[in-house]
Amino acid sequence: MIPELTQLFLVRQWELLSFATKWLGGAELAAWVVMGIVWEIFEASVEGLGEASAVRVSYYLAENHPEIAQRLCRKVIFWTFVLATMCTSIFYMVGPNIASALAVDRTVENLLFELVGLTGLANITMALAQVYWSLIGAQGRFGLAS
């Protein structure tokens, strides 16, 4: 596949899926876009933790301290789970209010309300996967992560 096209799919996957959602209807597209914004907030909340820990793990491995790197990885995974669970809990508490505050149409409000549960569960999974990816990449094992 063309590298530029691959990069487009990697970086702008949500926007490309928005074009596909357009055919479902206007309410579905509006709900999709709002959840896309929420998803980007969730993604940014753990991205810094994963990238910062990857730098430290790389440093410890380069200095020939694998036991410290392993301990750091375990701590980061634990704190990622705690952070993702806290963010998801807050989202579960505030999510129905977000749906009613952002939507003027009853259909969009119902769609957003239905997506709150799935988005919260997906957030925990995405947060752990994102940090695992960073930690595996810090070890130079991107082939294993793929």
C-alpha positions as CSV (number, residue, x, y, z in Angstrom):
1,M,0.0,0.0,0.0
2,I,1.2,3.5,-0.7
3,P,2.9,4.9,2.5
4,E,1.1,8.3,2.3
5,L,-2.3,6.5,2.1
6,T,-1.3,4.2,5.0
7,Q,-0.4,7.3,7.1
8,L,-3.7,8.9,6.2
9,F,-5.6,5.9,7.5
10,L,-3.5,5.7,10.7
11,V,-3.9,9.4,11.6
12,R,-7.4,10.2,10.3
13,Q,-9.2,7.0,10.8
14,W,-12.0,8.6,12.8
15,E,-12.7,11.2,10.2
16,L,-12.7,8.7,7.4
17,L,-15.2,6.6,9.3
18,S,-17.4,9.7,9.7
19,F,-17.8,9.8,6.0
20,A,-19.1,6.2,6.2
21,T,-21.4,7.1,9.0
22,K,-23.0,9.9,6.9
23,W,-25.1,7.3,5.1
24,L,-26.7,6.1,8.3
25,G,-28.3,9.5,8.9
26,G,-27.8,12.9,10.4
27,A,-28.4,11.9,14.0
28,E,-26.0,9.0,13.8
29,L,-23.3,11.2,12.3
30,A,-23.8,13.8,15.0
31,A,-23.5,11.2,17.7
32,W,-20.4,9.8,16.1
33,V,-18.7,13.1,15.9
34,V,-19.4,13.9,19.5
35,M,-18.1,10.6,20.7
36,G,-15.0,11.1,18.5
37,I,-14.2,14.3,20.5
38,V,-14.7,12.4,23.8
39,W,-12.5,9.6,22.5
40,E,-9.7,12.0,21.6
41,I,-9.8,13.3,25.2
42,F,-9.5,9.8,26.5
43,E,-6.7,9.0,24.2
44,A,-4.7,12.1,25.2
45,S,-5.2,11.3,28.9
46,V,-2.9,8.3,28.8
47,E,-0.7,9.1,25.8
48,G,1.7,11.1,27.8
49,L,2.0,8.4,30.5
50,G,2.9,5.8,27.9
51,E,5.4,7.9,26.0
52,A,7.1,9.2,29.1
53,S,7.4,5.7,30.5
54,A,8.8,4.4,27.2
55,V,11.6,6.9,27.4
56,R,12.5,5.8,30.9
57,V,12.3,2.1,30.0
58,S,14.6,2.7,27.0
59,Y,17.0,4.6,29.2
60,Y,17.1,1.8,31.8
61,L,17.6,-0.9,29.2
62,A,20.4,1.1,27.5
63,E,22.1,1.4,30.9
64,N,21.8,-2.4,31.4
65,H,19.2,-2.3,34.2
66,P,16.5,-4.6,33.0
67,E,15.1,-5.3,36.5
68,I,14.4,-1.6,37.0
69,A,12.9,-1.3,33.6
70,Q,10.6,-4.3,34.4
71,R,9.5,-2.8,37.7
72,L,8.8,0.5,36.0
73,C,6.7,-1.3,33.3
74,R,4.6,-3.0,36.0
75,K,4.1,0.3,37.8
76,V,3.1,2.1,34.7
77,I,0.6,-0.6,33.7
78,F,-1.0,-0.5,37.2
79,W,-1.2,3.3,37.1
80,T,-2.6,3.3,33.6
81,F,-5.4,0.9,34.7
82,V,-6.1,3.2,37.7
83,L,-6.1,6.3,35.5
84,A,-8.3,4.7,32.8
85,T,-10.8,3.4,35.5
86,M,-11.0,6.9,37.1
87,C,-11.6,8.6,33.8
88,T,-14.2,6.0,32.8
89,S,-15.9,6.3,36.2
90,I,-16.1,10.1,35.8
91,F,-17.4,9.6,32.3
92,Y,-20.1,7.2,33.5
93,M,-21.2,9.8,36.0
94,V,-21.2,12.8,33.7
95,G,-21.9,11.0,30.4
96,P,-25.8,11.2,30.5
97,N,-25.5,14.9,31.3
98,I,-23.1,15.4,28.3
99,A,-25.7,13.7,26.1
100,S,-28.5,16.0,27.3
101,A,-26.4,19.1,27.3
102,L,-25.0,18.7,23.8
103,A,-28.0,17.3,22.0
104,V,-31.1,19.3,21.1
105,D,-32.6,16.4,19.1
106,R,-34.1,13.6,21.2
107,T,-32.7,11.0,18.7
108,V,-29.1,12.2,19.1
109,E,-29.5,12.3,22.8
110,N,-30.6,8.7,22.9
111,L,-27.8,7.6,20.7
112,L,-25.2,9.4,22.8
113,F,-26.7,7.9,26.0
114,E,-26.5,4.4,24.4
115,L,-22.8,4.9,23.5
116,V,-21.7,6.0,27.0
117,G,-21.4,2.4,28.2
118,L,-19.5,1.1,25.2
119,T,-17.2,4.1,25.1
120,G,-16.2,3.7,28.7
121,L,-15.4,0.1,28.4
122,A,-13.4,0.7,25.2
123,N,-11.5,3.5,27.0
124,I,-10.0,1.1,29.6
125,T,-9.1,-1.4,26.8
126,M,-7.6,1.4,24.6
127,A,-5.6,2.9,27.5
128,L,-3.9,-0.4,28.4
129,A,-3.3,-1.3,24.8
130,Q,-1.7,2.2,24.1
131,V,0.6,1.9,27.1
132,Y,1.5,-1.7,26.2
133,W,2.4,-0.5,22.7
134,S,4.7,2.2,24.0
135,L,6.4,-0.1,26.5
136,I,6.9,-2.8,23.9
137,G,8.2,-0.2,21.4
138,A,10.7,1.0,24.1
139,Q,12.2,-2.4,24.1
140,G,12.5,-2.4,20.3
141,R,10.0,-5.1,19.8
142,F,7.4,-3.5,17.5
143,G,7.2,-6.7,15.5
144,L,5.9,-8.4,18.7
145,A,3.4,-5.6,19.3
146,S,2.0,-5.9,15.8
